[in-house]
Amino acid sequence: MPHAEIKYSSDLQLDSAAILAEIETIILRHDGGAGACKGRAYPTDEFHHSHVTVSVSLLVKPHRDAAFSAALLSALEQAVSAMLPRPCEFSFGLHYSTPHYVTRSLKA
C-alpha cells in the first residue's frame, strides 16, 4: 500500500484531497496492483519561503525498476505541479521502503 505525504506552507491554498486522489490514480495507472494510497497533508504556519514538498513511498517489487520509477515520477510530478498555486517552490520525492518495513490492516 503506497503512502503519500504533502507538506506545505500555510500561506498556499491547496486542494490536498484532490492532489492525494490524483496521486493514487496515477500510481494505479502505472501499477494496477499497488492498492489504495494512504495520504496525509501537513500545512505549517512556520516556514521560510512558500513551498510544497510531496513524498510518495512504495514497497520494493521486482517490476518497480528504474524505467518504472522514472515514468511514475515524471507522471506524478507533472500532474501534481499542475495543481499547485503560483508562485511557490516545489519538491517531489519518490521513495522505496526498505525490506524491513511492514504495512498491514489491523482489524477489530
KEKOL-394101 format. One line per field, with one value per residue: residue in one letter; y, x, z of N, C-alpha, C, CB in turn. Coordinates in steps of 0.02 Angstrom, whole numbers. Glycine has a CB too. Example, Ala and Ser with C-alpha at 12.3 -4.5 7.8 and 13.67 -1.06 7.14 Angstrom:
type A / S $
nc2 -284 / -112 $
nc1 660 / 642 $
nc3 390 / 354 $
cac2 -225 / -53 $
cac1 615 / 684 $
cac3 390 / 357 $
cc2 -165 / 2 $
cc1 660 / 645 $
cc3 390 / 394 $
cbc2 -224 / -30 $
cbc1 565 / 704 $
cbc3 452 / 286 $
//
This chain:
type M / P / H / A / E / I / K / Y / S / S / D / L / Q / L / D / S / A / A / I / L / A / E / I / E / T / I / I / L / R / H / D / G / G / A / G / A / C / K / G / R / A / Y / P / T / D / E / F / H / H / S / H / V / T / V / S / V / S / L / L / V / K / P / H / R / D / A / A / F / S / A / A / L / L / S / A / L / E / Q / A / V / S / A / M / L / P / R / P / C / E / F / S / F / G / L / H / Y / S / T / P / H / Y / V / T / R / S / L / K / A $
nc2 -58 / 101 / 260 / 433 / 595 / 765 / 911 / 1078 / 1258 / 1363 / 1477 / 1450 / 1402 / 1249 / 1109 / 982 / 857 / 827 / 823 / 714 / 612 / 614 / 574 / 440 / 388 / 399 / 317 / 193 / 184 / 159 / 47 / -69 / -159 / -99 / -52 / 43 / 212 / 277 / 436 / 595 / 766 / 905 / 1059 / 1202 / 1334 / 1389 / 1435 / 1462 / 1545 / 1512 / 1350 / 1182 / 1014 / 853 / 683 / 517 / 350 / 183 / 4 / -105 / -194 / -322 / -277 / -141 / -58 / 40 / 103 / 98 / 176 / 301 / 336 / 339 / 438 / 551 / 564 / 586 / 703 / 798 / 802 / 837 / 959 / 1038 / 1062 / 1151 / 1311 / 1466 / 1594 / 1468 / 1363 / 1196 / 1027 / 854 / 687 / 519 / 371 / 215 / 93 / 8 / -168 / -199 / -145 / -139 / -155 / -161 / -202 / -174 / -261 / -254 $
nc1 42 / 42 / 107 / 75 / 132 / 101 / 179 / 167 / 180 / 74 / 23 / -13 / -145 / -208 / -286 / -280 / -342 / -387 / -264 / -202 / -291 / -269 / -136 / -150 / -229 / -139 / -33 / -101 / -130 / -6 / 31 / -70 / -91 / -53 / -135 / -235 / -185 / -122 / -142 / -82 / -92 / 3 / -7 / 91 / 118 / 237 / 369 / 494 / 495 / 376 / 320 / 300 / 312 / 312 / 300 / 312 / 296 / 337 / 328 / 466 / 469 / 489 / 451 / 456 / 562 / 703 / 656 / 517 / 508 / 557 / 459 / 343 / 378 / 392 / 260 / 187 / 249 / 223 / 81 / 48 / 117 / 46 / -68 / -39 / -28 / 35 / 154 / 269 / 386 / 433 / 449 / 475 / 474 / 507 / 506 / 571 / 525 / 620 / 668 / 635 / 517 / 351 / 184 / 11 / -164 / -254 / -375 / -531 $
nc3 0 / -53 / 9 / 30 / 61 / 91 / 123 / 167 / 157 / 250 / 190 / 63 / -43 / -55 / -132 / -53 / -38 / -167 / -234 / -170 / -209 / -347 / -352 / -307 / -413 / -521 / -480 / -479 / -614 / -668 / -598 / -571 / -467 / -350 / -248 / -128 / -95 / 45 / 115 / 176 / 227 / 275 / 328 / 374 / 489 / 516 / 423 / 296 / 156 / 32 / 0 / -65 / -26 / -85 / -49 / -98 / -56 / -91 / -85 / -115 / -264 / -389 / -520 / -511 / -568 / -630 / -749 / -731 / -614 / -660 / -756 / -676 / -581 / -666 / -717 / -598 / -545 / -646 / -647 / -513 / -497 / -585 / -515 / -416 / -331 / -397 / -363 / -303 / -218 / -261 / -222 / -257 / -208 / -243 / -160 / -100 / 15 / 141 / 149 / 276 / 318 / 371 / 324 / 352 / 372 / 517 / 600 / 686 $
cac2 0 / 162 / 316 / 498 / 650 / 832 / 960 / 1142 / 1319 / 1376 / 1534 / 1424 / 1370 / 1185 / 1059 / 924 / 795 / 815 / 804 / 645 / 568 / 610 / 532 / 371 / 371 / 391 / 256 / 135 / 181 / 130 / -17 / -86 / -200 / -61 / -42 / 112 / 252 / 315 / 503 / 645 / 832 / 941 / 1130 / 1229 / 1407 / 1410 / 1418 / 1513 / 1542 / 1469 / 1289 / 1119 / 954 / 792 / 622 / 456 / 291 / 119 / -55 / -132 / -251 / -334 / -238 / -69 / -48 / 110 / 129 / 108 / 232 / 363 / 351 / 357 / 503 / 602 / 573 / 615 / 771 / 841 / 809 / 874 / 1028 / 1074 / 1076 / 1195 / 1383 / 1501 / 1561 / 1429 / 1314 / 1130 / 969 / 791 / 630 / 451 / 331 / 145 / 71 / -45 / -234 / -206 / -104 / -180 / -120 / -207 / -177 / -201 / -270 / -255 $
cac1 0 / 83 / 95 / 91 / 129 / 108 / 197 / 165 / 173 / 2 / 2 / -35 / -211 / -203 / -339 / -239 / -380 / -385 / -195 / -192 / -331 / -235 / -77 / -173 / -250 / -80 / 2 / -139 / -124 / 60 / 38 / -138 / -92 / -23 / -183 / -250 / -129 / -137 / -114 / -89 / -67 / 25 / 10 / 128 / 119 / 307 / 405 / 537 / 479 / 318 / 342 / 263 / 353 / 272 / 339 / 274 / 335 / 312 / 368 / 509 / 441 / 532 / 431 / 467 / 632 / 722 / 611 / 452 / 515 / 563 / 394 / 297 / 399 / 375 / 187 / 166 / 275 / 186 / 11 / 44 / 139 / -8 / -121 / -13 / -32 / 96 / 220 / 290 / 439 / 403 / 495 / 439 / 518 / 481 / 549 / 554 / 535 / 669 / 637 / 618 / 458 / 290 / 120 / -45 / -226 / -270 / -447 / -560 $
cac3 0 / -56 / 55 / 2 / 109 / 65 / 174 / 133 / 196 / 256 / 150 / -1 / -45 / -90 / -125 / -39 / -50 / -240 / -251 / -146 / -252 / -412 / -341 / -306 / -481 / -564 / -458 / -503 / -687 / -682 / -562 / -551 / -406 / -295 / -195 / -108 / -73 / 105 / 107 / 229 / 210 / 334 / 321 / 432 / 495 / 524 / 362 / 265 / 85 / 15 / -32 / -60 / -34 / -90 / -44 / -111 / -38 / -116 / -67 / -169 / -302 / -447 / -579 / -498 / -585 / -646 / -800 / -698 / -568 / -699 / -786 / -623 / -554 / -715 / -718 / -534 / -539 / -693 / -625 / -450 / -506 / -620 / -466 / -364 / -343 / -418 / -362 / -245 / -230 / -261 / -222 / -260 / -199 / -247 / -116 / -90 / 84 / 148 / 160 / 347 / 329 / 374 / 318 / 354 / 401 / 583 / 603 / 754 $
cc2 62 / 214 / 380 / 550 / 716 / 877 / 1028 / 1201 / 1341 / 1438 / 1513 / 1391 / 1307 / 1146 / 993 / 859 / 778 / 793 / 732 / 595 / 560 / 567 / 458 / 347 / 357 / 328 / 194 / 128 / 148 / 61 / -35 / -127 / -163 / -53 / 31 / 147 / 293 / 383 / 548 / 711 / 871 / 1014 / 1153 / 1305 / 1433 / 1387 / 1477 / 1503 / 1493 / 1407 / 1231 / 1063 / 894 / 732 / 562 / 397 / 228 / 63 / -76 / -193 / -261 / -291 / -163 / -53 / 26 / 140 / 144 / 171 / 299 / 383 / 373 / 426 / 559 / 616 / 607 / 688 / 818 / 854 / 851 / 947 / 1069 / 1094 / 1126 / 1269 / 1410 / 1568 / 1519 / 1384 / 1245 / 1077 / 906 / 734 / 565 / 406 / 260 / 125 / 14 / -112 / -244 / -161 / -148 / -135 / -173 / -173 / -212 / -203 / -272 / -325 $
cc1 45 / 62 / 113 / 84 / 141 / 123 / 201 / 157 / 100 / -22 / -23 / -103 / -207 / -268 / -303 / -277 / -379 / -315 / -182 / -231 / -297 / -172 / -96 / -192 / -190 / -41 / -35 / -136 / -58 / 68 / -30 / -144 / -67 / -70 / -194 / -187 / -150 / -105 / -129 / -62 / -54 / 40 / 48 / 126 / 190 / 346 / 448 / 531 / 421 / 342 / 294 / 314 / 307 / 318 / 293 / 320 / 299 / 355 / 409 / 475 / 484 / 515 / 441 / 541 / 645 / 675 / 542 / 455 / 519 / 496 / 344 / 314 / 380 / 300 / 162 / 187 / 236 / 115 / 5 / 64 / 85 / -64 / -100 / -20 / 36 / 98 / 228 / 348 / 407 / 457 / 452 / 489 / 480 / 530 / 524 / 572 / 585 / 633 / 614 / 559 / 397 / 230 / 65 / -106 / -239 / -346 / -470 / -568 $
cc3 0 / -4 / 19 / 58 / 73 / 125 / 140 / 180 / 193 / 219 / 81 / 5 / -88 / -81 / -114 / -51 / -124 / -262 / -231 / -189 / -320 / -407 / -342 / -376 / -526 / -544 / -485 / -579 / -707 / -651 / -532 / -487 / -344 / -235 / -179 / -84 / -12 / 99 / 166 / 203 / 274 / 317 / 383 / 430 / 503 / 463 / 340 / 189 / 74 / -22 / -20 / -70 / -34 / -89 / -54 / -96 / -62 / -87 / -128 / -199 / -364 / -509 / -570 / -507 / -603 / -698 / -771 / -654 / -605 / -729 / -733 / -594 / -601 / -715 / -655 / -529 / -585 / -669 / -562 / -460 / -542 / -573 / -412 / -382 / -364 / -383 / -298 / -267 / -223 / -264 / -221 / -253 / -204 / -210 / -113 / -18 / 85 / 156 / 232 / 366 / 325 / 365 / 315 / 383 / 467 / 589 / 676 / 780 $
cbc2 0 / 193 / 308 / 516 / 639 / 857 / 941 / 1142 / 1375 / 1384 / 1584 / 1373 / 1420 / 1144 / 1058 / 926 / 803 / 879 / 851 / 638 / 596 / 681 / 549 / 363 / 427 / 453 / 253 / 140 / 253 / 176 / -13 / -123 / -261 / 7 / -79 / 112 / 299 / 278 / 533 / 623 / 870 / 908 / 1173 / 1204 / 1429 / 1380 / 1397 / 1507 / 1521 / 1508 / 1270 / 1115 / 949 / 792 / 618 / 453 / 288 / 117 / -113 / -150 / -239 / -407 / -253 / -50 / -93 / 112 / 80 / 46 / 223 / 354 / 289 / 304 / 503 / 581 / 506 / 575 / 773 / 809 / 740 / 842 / 1031 / 1030 / 1011 / 1179 / 1420 / 1510 / 1613 / 1388 / 1323 / 1122 / 970 / 784 / 634 / 427 / 362 / 100 / 49 / -32 / -289 / -189 / -46 / -220 / -74 / -270 / -187 / -159 / -334 / -220 $
cbc1 -48 / 78 / 136 / 44 / 181 / 45 / 265 / 110 / 221 / -15 / 58 / 17 / -265 / -143 / -388 / -214 / -453 / -406 / -144 / -213 / -402 / -217 / -42 / -232 / -292 / -34 / 6 / -212 / -128 / 114 / 94 / -171 / -52 / -1 / -161 / -304 / -103 / -113 / -141 / -51 / -119 / 87 / -54 / 200 / 77 / 337 / 356 / 612 / 541 / 266 / 412 / 205 / 407 / 228 / 376 / 247 / 347 / 311 / 322 / 580 / 365 / 528 / 359 / 443 / 653 / 794 / 605 / 433 / 576 / 616 / 367 / 298 / 474 / 398 / 152 / 194 / 350 / 184 / -21 / 89 / 204 / -36 / -143 / 60 / -58 / 100 / 276 / 231 / 500 / 355 / 543 / 398 / 553 / 472 / 551 / 591 / 469 / 715 / 686 / 678 / 454 / 286 / 118 / -28 / -286 / -238 / -467 / -628 $
cbc3 61 / -126 / 122 / -58 / 166 / 26 / 211 / 82 / 170 / 328 / 144 / -29 / -73 / -64 / -189 / 32 / -25 / -278 / -218 / -73 / -261 / -437 / -274 / -258 / -511 / -560 / -381 / -480 / -717 / -656 / -507 / -604 / -416 / -318 / -132 / -52 / -130 / 170 / 44 / 294 / 165 / 365 / 310 / 433 / 554 / 589 / 306 / 289 / 43 / -27 / -8 / -113 / 23 / -155 / 25 / -185 / 38 / -194 / -43 / -142 / -321 / -466 / -596 / -425 / -644 / -671 / -859 / -655 / -525 / -755 / -823 / -567 / -542 / -784 / -728 / -476 / -557 / -763 / -614 / -397 / -546 / -676 / -434 / -349 / -281 / -495 / -366 / -215 / -180 / -321 / -160 / -326 / -132 / -323 / -46 / -141 / 116 / 209 / 141 / 391 / 276 / 440 / 254 / 394 / 352 / 641 / 567 / 754 $
//
